Amino acid sequence: MRWPPVRLDARLRAEAGLSLAECNALSQISEAPERTVRLSELAAGADTTLSLPSRVISLLEKAGWVVRSPDPQDGRYTLGHLTEAGWARPRP
């Protein structure tokens, strides 16, 4: 069964308390090496501009599930790292 994004987003919000974009970001970060990913990679994976992942990461930071930091290999990039609380959060 295919769920249109709007219906899937509504169902995730109701059942997990997260938007589709938040679930997608958490999933991508949790599967990345060292549970860390560049925000620009999140944007590319979602086929969107950098502003959407940045807003999503801000919400996940407020929840304590992700922290943001400069990329030590190239300071022009920002990393999102899944915290232990984010890793321990039940998956939808």
All heavy atoms as an XYZ file, in Angstrom:
707
protein
N       0.840     -1.175      0.000
C       0.000      0.000      0.000
C       0.883      1.236      0.000
O       1.818      1.334      0.763
C      -0.882     -0.011      1.250
C      -1.636      1.263      1.456
S      -2.437      1.399      3.053
C      -3.964      0.618      2.710
N       0.581      2.174     -0.869
C       1.311      3.447     -0.896
C       0.522      4.482     -0.112
O      -0.669      4.624     -0.291
C       1.485      3.932     -2.328
C       2.528      3.152     -3.070
C       2.831      3.753     -4.401
N       3.312      5.107     -4.203
C       3.314      6.018     -5.150
N       2.881      5.752     -6.334
N       3.759      7.232     -4.908
N       1.217      5.174      0.756
C       0.589      6.240      1.531
C       1.008      7.570      0.934
O       2.202      7.872      0.872
C       1.067      6.190      2.984
C       0.428      5.099      3.757
C       0.809      3.800      3.776
C      -0.693      5.205      4.608
N      -0.015      3.089      4.595
C      -0.943      3.923      5.127
C      -1.508      6.255      4.991
C      -1.977      3.668      5.995
C      -2.537      6.005      5.855
C      -2.763      4.720      6.352
N       0.055      8.393      0.499
C       0.431      9.731      0.050
C       1.129     10.464      1.193
O       0.781     10.269      2.361
C      -0.915     10.388     -0.287
C      -1.859      9.255     -0.506
C      -1.367      8.144      0.385
N       2.125     11.285      0.877
C       2.890     11.947      1.938
C       2.043     12.682      2.972
O       2.345     12.635      4.150
C       3.795     12.918      1.175
C       3.957     12.297     -0.162
C       2.641     11.602     -0.438
N       0.961     13.333      2.561
C       0.135     14.083      3.514
C      -0.524     13.123      4.504
O      -0.542     13.371      5.709
C      -0.923     14.929      2.764
C      -1.907     15.556      3.741
C      -0.248     15.995      1.925
N      -1.051     12.012      4.011
C      -1.701     11.041      4.895
C      -0.674     10.367      5.795
O      -0.930     10.130      6.971
C      -2.454      9.991      4.078
C      -3.718     10.571      3.462
C      -4.549      9.552      2.732
N      -4.923      8.457      3.590
C      -5.241      7.248      3.145
N      -5.220      6.997      1.857
N      -5.584      6.288      3.975
N       0.483     10.047      5.236
C       1.531      9.422      6.037
C       2.001     10.379      7.128
O       2.172      9.986      8.281
C       2.700      9.001      5.155
C       3.876      8.338      5.845
C       3.442      7.095      6.613
C       4.944      7.975      4.826
N       2.191     11.646      6.775
C       2.607     12.644      7.751
C       1.579     12.751      8.876
O       1.940     12.759     10.060
C       2.792     14.003      7.075
C       3.355     15.044      8.011
O       4.554     14.962      8.329
O       2.594     15.927      8.444
N       0.300     12.797      8.527
C      -0.754     12.901      9.537
C      -0.767     11.678     10.445
O      -0.918     11.796     11.668
C      -2.115     13.075      8.865
N      -0.586     10.513      9.863
C      -0.589      9.286     10.671
C       0.619      9.235     11.604
O       0.495      8.870     12.777
C      -0.603      8.063      9.762
C      -0.744      6.783     10.529
C      -1.025      5.633      9.645
N      -1.188      4.441     10.463
C      -1.586      3.305      9.997
N      -1.874      3.178      8.721
N      -1.692      2.264     10.784
N       1.794      9.615     11.101
C       2.989      9.643     11.953
C       2.835     10.632     13.099
O       3.200     10.344     14.230
C       4.231      9.985     11.123
C       4.772      8.870     10.259
C       5.815      9.415      9.289
C       5.370      7.774     11.124
N       2.279     11.805     12.802
C       2.067     12.803     13.853
C       1.131     12.264     14.928
O       1.359     12.453     16.115
C       1.517     14.092     13.269
C       2.540     14.906     12.523
C       1.894     16.160     11.920
N       2.781     16.851     11.028
C       3.654     17.776     11.408
N       3.745     18.118     12.670
N       4.431     18.367     10.528
N       0.080     11.580     14.497
C      -0.904     11.048     15.446
C      -0.332      9.897     16.270
O      -0.565      9.820     17.475
C      -2.153     10.579     14.697
N       0.415      9.012     15.629
C       0.880      7.806     16.309
C       2.239      7.965     16.994
O       2.478      7.347     18.025
C       0.939      6.637     15.326
C      -0.435      6.222     14.843
C      -0.399      5.060     13.875
O       0.662      4.434     13.706
O      -1.462      4.788     13.280
N       3.126      8.755     16.404
C       4.482      8.860     16.940
C       4.820     10.251     17.456
O       5.857     10.442     18.086
C       5.500      8.452     15.870
N       3.977     11.227     17.152
C       4.253     12.589     17.591
C       5.361     13.255     16.801
O       5.941     14.237     17.248
N       5.667     12.712     15.618
C       6.717     13.259     14.760
C       6.185     13.447     13.350
O       5.332     12.684     12.899
C       7.912     12.298     14.679
C       8.695     12.052     15.948
C       9.672     10.908     15.736
C       9.436     13.299     16.358
N       6.718     14.439     12.645
C       6.347     14.631     11.248
C       7.128     13.651     10.375
O       8.107     13.033     10.815
C       6.661     16.063     10.810
O       8.065     16.253     10.742
N       6.703     13.533      9.140
C       7.414     12.690      8.183
C       8.845     13.175      8.011
O       9.787     12.373      7.969
C       6.673     12.687      6.848
C       7.270     11.875      5.705
C       7.442     10.414      6.107
C       6.399     11.998      4.467
N       9.040     14.482      7.949
C      10.383     15.047      7.795
C      11.263     14.719      9.006
O      12.449     14.403      8.862
C      10.309     16.557      7.586
N      10.689     14.786     10.209
C      11.450     14.462     11.424
C      11.820     12.981     11.452
O      12.958     12.623     11.776
C      10.646     14.836     12.662
C      10.485     16.336     12.831
C       9.396     16.698     13.827
O       8.403     15.960     13.964
O       9.548     17.748     14.472
N      10.862     12.126     11.102
C      11.148     10.677     11.053
C      12.232     10.374     10.029
O      13.132      9.575     10.286
C       9.889      9.889     10.717
S       8.723      9.754     12.059
N      12.134     11.026      8.878
C      13.128     10.814      7.827
C      14.517     11.242      8.293
O      15.497     10.521      8.104
C      12.723     11.573      6.558
C      13.660     11.299      5.413
O      14.065     10.170      5.180
N      13.994     12.342      4.682
N      14.603     12.404      8.923
C      15.897     12.893      9.408
C      16.472     11.954     10.477
O      17.647     11.589     10.426
C      15.769     14.308      9.960
N      15.640     11.557     11.442
C      16.106     10.638     12.486
C      16.578      9.327     11.883
O      17.609      8.767     12.295
C      15.004     10.374     13.509
C      14.729     11.475     14.511
C      13.487     11.151     15.333
C      15.928     11.701     15.418
N      15.856      8.841     10.901
C      16.227      7.582     10.247
C      17.562      7.707      9.536
O      18.440      6.843      9.683
C      15.131      7.187      9.255
O      15.503      6.045      8.534
N      17.732      8.772      8.757
C      18.988      8.952      8.024
C      20.168      9.110      8.966
O      21.236      8.543      8.731
C      18.891     10.164      7.098
C      18.038      9.899      5.872
C      18.127     11.041      4.899
O      19.215     11.527      4.585
N      16.986     11.493      4.414
N      19.979      9.874     10.035
C      21.087     10.082     10.974
C      21.403      8.789     11.713
O      22.575      8.443     11.902
C      20.769     11.221     11.965
C      20.611     12.545     11.214
C      21.873     11.344     13.011
C      20.075     13.678     12.061
N      20.387      8.040     12.113
C      20.638      6.810     12.871
C      21.341      5.753     12.031
O      22.053      4.908     12.568
C      19.337      6.248     13.448
O      18.495      5.769     12.437
N      21.180      5.797     10.714
C      21.817      4.826      9.833
C      23.195      5.274      9.350
O      23.927      4.479      8.756
C      20.913      4.545      8.634
C      19.624      3.836      9.033
C      18.655      3.672      7.881
O      18.974      4.100      6.747
O      17.579      3.113      8.119
N      23.556      6.521      9.597
C      24.839      7.056      9.140
C      25.978      6.573     10.042
O      25.759      6.269     11.215
C      24.795      8.581      9.150
N      27.181      6.498      9.481
C      28.336      6.147     10.320
C      28.447      7.099     11.507
O      28.285      8.314     11.348
C      29.529      6.304      9.375
C      28.956      6.191      7.995
C      27.557      6.744      8.093
N      28.677      6.536     12.665
C      28.795      7.291     13.916
C      27.546      8.116     14.212
O      27.598      9.083     14.968
C      30.042      8.170     13.908
C      31.331      7.372     13.775
C      32.562      8.245     13.769
O      32.534      9.326     14.378
O      33.552      7.833     13.142
N      26.421      7.743     13.597
C      25.138      8.436     13.785
C      25.285      9.943     13.592
O      24.708     10.756     14.315
C      24.544      8.114     15.155
C      24.240      6.642     15.304
C      23.537      6.328     16.576
N      24.363      6.595     17.738
C      24.358      5.872     18.840
N      23.583      4.823     18.931
N      25.122      6.187     19.858
N      26.058     10.308     12.555
C      26.332     11.715     12.251
C      26.217     11.926     10.751
O      26.712     11.116      9.967
C      27.755     12.102     12.719
O      27.845     11.873     14.132
C      28.076     13.543     12.416
N      25.586     13.016     10.361
C      25.425     13.312      8.940
C      25.482     14.819      8.719
O      25.098     15.599      9.604
C      24.101     12.710      8.403
C      22.901     13.404      8.990
C      24.049     12.701      6.901
N      25.984     15.220      7.547
C      25.963     16.633      7.180
C      24.529     17.023      6.853
O      23.798     16.277      6.213
C      26.831     16.893      5.956
C      28.306     16.894      6.235
C      29.079     17.177      4.973
N      30.497     17.335      5.267
C      31.437     17.466      4.345
N      31.095     17.470      3.066
N      32.691     17.607      4.705
N      24.132     18.212      7.284
C      22.778     18.671      6.987
C      22.560     18.792      5.485
O      21.451     18.562      4.997
C      22.491     19.999      7.681
C      22.524     19.992      9.207
C      21.943     21.284      9.758
C      21.823     18.803      9.790
N      23.611     19.109      4.745
C      23.471     19.190      3.287
C      23.146     17.817      2.699
O      22.439     17.722      1.688
C      24.743     19.754      2.655
O      25.872     18.964      2.988
N      23.614     16.730      3.333
C      23.273     15.383      2.866
C      21.812     15.060      3.172
O      21.145     14.385      2.387
C      24.189     14.344      3.508
C      25.614     14.429      3.034
C      26.553     13.494      3.778
O      26.080     12.591      4.504
O      27.767     13.668      3.632
N      21.313     15.542      4.303
C      19.886     15.374      4.604
C      19.046     16.087      3.551
O      18.029     15.556      3.092
C      19.541     15.919      5.986
C      20.023     15.144      7.193
C      19.637     15.873      8.473
C      19.474     13.738      7.204
N      19.466     17.289      3.169
C      18.742     18.049      2.155
C      18.759     17.312      0.819
O      17.720     17.188      0.162
C      19.344     19.441      2.002
N      19.905     16.795      0.437
C      20.003     16.068     -0.830
C      19.142     14.811     -0.800
O      18.463     14.484     -1.777
C      21.460     15.716     -1.123
N      19.136     14.108      0.328
C      18.342     12.894      0.463
C      16.851     13.158      0.407
O      16.075     12.311     -0.031
N      16.442     14.342      0.828
C      15.025     14.709      0.807
C      14.673     15.504     -0.447
O      13.522     15.895     -0.633
C      14.685     15.529      2.049
N      15.675     15.749     -1.302
C      15.492     16.525     -2.524
C      14.853     17.880     -2.212
O      13.823     18.256     -2.763
C      14.650     15.746     -3.541
C      14.734     16.351     -4.935
O      15.746     17.013     -5.243
O      13.778     16.176     -5.721
N      15.486     18.588     -1.279
C      14.980     19.891     -0.848
C      16.151     20.838     -0.610
O      17.305     20.442     -0.699
C      14.133     19.731      0.442
O      13.532     20.980      0.758
C      14.959     19.262      1.600
N      15.837     22.072     -0.296
C      16.877     23.029      0.050
C      17.348     22.766      1.473
O      16.714     22.024      2.218
C      16.354     24.480     -0.048
O      15.324     24.648      0.925
C      15.829     24.783     -1.443
N      18.415     23.403      1.866
C      18.991     23.219      3.194
C      18.096     23.755      4.307
O      18.191     23.323      5.452
C      20.367     23.880      3.254
C      21.230     23.625      4.466
C      21.418     22.124      4.705
C      22.572     24.296      4.320
N      17.180     24.651      3.989
C      16.354     25.259      5.038
C      15.438     24.251      5.724
O      15.231     24.337      6.934
C      15.544     26.430      4.486
O      14.623     25.982      3.517
N      14.871     23.284      4.995
C      13.981     22.306      5.624
C      14.728     21.436      6.633
O      14.314     21.351      7.790
C      13.267     21.449      4.581
C      12.382     20.345      5.166
C      11.258     20.923      6.008
C      11.836     19.465      4.058
N      15.841     20.786      6.252
C      16.555     19.999      7.261
C      17.038     20.848      8.438
O      17.037     20.381      9.571
C      17.743     19.404      6.499
C      17.342     19.431      5.086
C      16.417     20.598      4.929
N      17.388     22.087      8.186
C      17.832     22.954      9.277
C      16.700     23.176     10.277
O      16.908     23.111     11.494
C      18.321     24.285      8.719
O      18.818     25.095      9.744
N      15.482     23.423      9.773
C      14.332     23.608     10.672
C      14.007     22.310     11.413
O      13.702     22.328     12.609
C      13.111     24.083      9.885
C      13.215     25.515      9.426
C      11.889     26.064      8.930
N      11.178     25.194      8.002
C      11.240     25.259      6.674
N      12.011     26.163      6.110
N      10.546     24.431      5.923
N      14.071     21.200     10.706
C      13.783     19.897     11.323
C      14.803     19.595     12.417
O      14.440     19.173     13.515
C      13.763     18.781     10.254
C      13.741     17.401     10.893
C      12.567     18.958      9.331
N      16.073     19.830     12.141
C      17.125     19.578     13.133
C      16.925     20.482     14.342
O      17.140     20.059     15.481
C      18.529     19.747     12.517
C      18.783     18.665     11.475
C      19.613     19.737     13.592
C      18.740     17.229     11.999
N      16.471     21.706     14.137
C      16.195     22.601     15.269
C      15.137     21.997     16.186
O      15.272     22.030     17.416
C      15.737     23.974     14.776
O      16.791     24.651     14.150
N      14.082     21.437     15.607
C      13.036     20.795     16.414
C      13.587     19.571     17.152
O      13.278     19.352     18.330
C      11.867     20.370     15.523
C      11.077     21.493     14.871
C      10.102     20.940     13.836
C      10.349     22.306     15.914
N      14.406     18.785     16.472
C      14.979     17.586     17.092
C      15.994     17.955     18.179
O      16.127     17.244     19.173
C      15.609     16.685     16.032
C      14.635     16.136     14.983
C      15.391     15.366     13.898
C      13.568     15.267     15.622
N      16.680     19.083     17.995
C      17.591     19.582     19.033
C      16.813     19.966     20.289
O      17.234     19.651     21.403
C      18.360     20.817     18.543
C      19.628     20.517     17.807
C      20.388     21.790     17.490
O      19.818     22.717     16.894
O      21.579     21.840     17.851
N      15.694     20.651     20.109
C      14.872     21.058     21.255
C      14.376     19.846     22.038
O      14.229     19.913     23.258
C      13.691     21.906     20.794
C      14.090     23.286     20.359
C      12.901     24.083     19.858
C      13.384     25.424     19.330
N      12.298     26.169     18.691
N      14.130     18.749     21.333
C      13.694     17.509     21.989
C      14.857     16.775     22.651
O      14.638     15.847     23.419
C      13.013     16.590     20.977
N      16.100     17.195     22.337
C      17.279     16.555     22.915
C      17.728     15.308     22.172
O      18.526     14.526     22.676
N      17.242     15.125     20.943
C      17.555     13.911     20.184
C      18.709     14.083     19.214
O      19.287     13.098     18.758
C      16.328     13.437     19.427
C      15.179     13.090     20.324
C      15.253     12.646     21.616
C      13.801     13.180     20.024
N      13.999     12.445     22.121
C      13.082     12.756     21.173
C      13.087     13.556     18.899
C      11.706     12.717     21.211
C      11.704     13.508     18.938
C      11.036     13.094     20.085
N      19.033     15.323     18.879
C      20.108     15.614     17.923
C      20.881     16.820     18.431
O      20.298     17.713     19.052
C      19.519     15.915     16.515
C      20.602     16.364     15.546
C      18.785     14.705     15.958
N      22.181     16.831     18.183
C      22.987     18.032     18.417
C      23.631     18.430     17.095
O      23.930     17.583     16.257
C      24.071     17.837     19.509
C      23.452     17.664     20.871
C      24.990     16.695     19.181
N      23.820     19.709     16.958
C      24.411     20.278     15.751
C      25.820     20.740     16.080
O      26.063     21.272     17.167
C      23.552     21.477     15.355
C      23.613     21.889     13.961
C      22.828     23.159     13.755
N      21.457     23.095     14.189
C      20.432     23.503     13.462
N      20.617     24.004     12.278
N      19.212     23.442     13.927
N      26.748     20.553     15.137
C      28.119     21.026     15.336
C      28.769     21.284     13.979
O      28.336     20.719     12.974
C      28.942     19.996     16.120
O      29.075     18.805     15.372
N      29.818     22.124     13.956
C      30.541     22.336     12.704
C      31.279     21.050     12.318
O      31.728     20.298     13.181
C      31.542     23.444     13.019
C      31.201     23.946     14.372
C      30.329     22.947     15.038
N      31.395     20.816     11.032
C      32.150     19.664     10.541
C      33.638     19.937     10.766
O      34.168     20.905     10.234
C      31.856     19.461      9.050
C      32.471     18.206      8.479
O      33.478     17.708      9.024
O      31.943     17.717      7.471
N      34.324     19.098     11.553
C      35.743     19.351     11.819
C      36.625     19.214     10.575
O      37.710     19.788     10.518
C      36.118     18.307     12.872
C      35.067     17.269     12.804
C      33.843     17.917     12.252
N      36.150     18.498      9.571
C      36.927     18.345      8.338
C      36.739     19.518      7.385
O      37.601     19.792      6.560
C      36.542     17.048      7.628
C      36.907     15.827      8.434
C      36.475     14.541      7.742
O      35.757     14.553      6.751
N      36.924     13.430      8.289
N      35.612     20.191      7.491
C      35.331     21.337      6.637
C      34.284     22.201      7.336
O      33.095     21.886      7.322
C      34.816     20.879      5.271
C      34.695     22.020      4.271
O      34.595     23.189      4.702
O      34.688     21.734      3.061
N      34.723     23.262      7.962
C      33.873     24.120      8.773
C      32.735     24.792      8.034
O      31.869     25.399      8.651
N      32.714     24.689      6.711
C      31.605     25.263      5.955
C      30.334     24.433      6.120
O      29.242     24.897      5.824
C      31.949     25.358      4.471
C      33.115     26.301      4.184
C      33.478     26.260      2.740
N      33.986     24.906      2.424
C      34.309     24.485      1.207
N      34.164     25.295      0.178
N      34.765     23.276      1.021
N      30.476     23.194      6.590
C      29.348     22.289      6.739
C      28.940     22.164      8.202
O      29.758     22.331      9.099
C      29.686     20.895      6.198
C      29.919     20.882      4.715
C      31.205     20.908      4.205
C      28.852     20.843      3.826
C      31.432     20.896      2.834
C      29.063     20.826      2.461
C      30.355     20.850      1.968
O      30.565     20.836      0.619
N      27.677     21.821      8.409
C      27.158     21.570      9.751
C      26.748     20.118      9.841
O      26.145     19.571      8.909
C      25.945     22.475     10.043
O      26.363     23.834      9.939
C      25.387     22.220     11.434
N      27.087     19.496     10.969
C      26.745     18.102     11.203
C      25.562     17.999     12.150
O      25.406     18.813     13.056
C      27.926     17.357     11.840
C      29.233     17.325     11.061
C      30.314     16.640     11.899
C      29.045     16.616      9.730
N      24.761     16.980     11.955
C      23.728     16.610     12.905
C      24.127     15.267     13.488
O      24.431     14.329     12.745
N      24.192     15.181     14.809
C      24.601     13.946     15.478
C      23.470     13.479     16.386
O      22.957     14.255     17.192
C      25.876     14.171     16.301
C      26.308     12.970     17.068
N      26.935     11.904     16.466
C      26.184     12.663     18.371
C      27.172     10.984     17.399
N      26.722     11.433     18.557
N      23.101     12.221     16.263
C      22.062     11.644     17.090
C      22.590     11.450     18.509
O      23.639     10.852     18.714
C      21.633     10.296     16.490
C      20.331      9.704     16.983
C      19.149     10.572     16.597
C      20.151      8.310     16.392
N      21.865     11.965     19.480
C      22.267     11.804     20.879
C      21.852     10.426     21.380
O      21.102      9.703     20.713
C      21.584     12.867     21.765
O      20.171     12.646     21.730
C      21.929     14.281     21.319
N      22.310     10.083     22.561
C      21.893      8.812     23.164
C      20.380      8.795     23.386
O      19.720      7.779     23.197
C      22.635      8.563     24.480
C      24.098      8.208     24.282
C      24.317      6.970     23.413
O      23.575      5.965     23.578
O      25.214      7.007     22.560
N      19.815      9.949     23.779
C      18.362     10.036     23.951
C      17.644      9.826     22.631
O      16.598      9.166     22.575
C      17.978     11.396     24.563
N      18.181     10.362     21.544
C      17.593     10.165     20.230
C      17.701      8.723     19.778
O      16.790      8.174     19.157
N      18.826      8.095     20.090
C      19.034      6.690     19.734
C      18.096      5.787     20.524
O      17.582      4.799     20.001
C      20.482      6.306     19.974
C      20.809      4.897     19.615
C      21.117      3.886     20.474
C      20.863      4.319     18.303
N      21.363      2.726     19.779
C      21.218      2.960     18.450
C      20.646      4.814     17.024
C      21.352      2.111     17.355
C      20.785      3.971     15.941
C      21.128      2.625     16.122
N      17.848      6.140     21.770
C      17.001      5.311     22.635
C      15.513      5.524     22.374
O      14.695      4.709     22.802
C      17.311      5.633     24.103
N      15.167      6.594     21.671
C      13.753      6.879     21.411
C      13.136      5.749     20.598
O      13.711      5.295     19.630
C      13.620      8.180     20.635
C      12.173      8.586     20.453
C      12.013      9.768     19.553
N      10.678     10.297     19.614
C       9.589      9.685     19.177
N       9.665      8.499     18.654
N       8.401     10.250     19.256
N      11.949      5.287     20.990
C      11.275      4.242     20.217
C      11.021      4.681     18.788
O      10.704      5.850     18.548
C       9.953      4.031     20.954
C      10.158      4.608     22.307
C      11.188      5.676     22.165
N      11.199      3.797     17.858
C      10.983      4.108     16.449
C       9.514      3.900     16.083
O       8.899      2.974     16.555
C      11.843      3.198     15.539
C      13.327      3.190     15.848
C      13.955      4.545     15.617
N      15.394      4.527     15.761
C      16.034      4.757     16.888
N      15.375      4.969     17.991
N      17.347      4.761     16.940
N       8.987      4.780     15.207
C       7.597      4.599     14.752
C       7.475      3.373     13.861
O       8.385      2.895     13.306
C       7.267      5.868     14.002
C       8.516      6.626     13.829
C       9.558      6.004     14.697
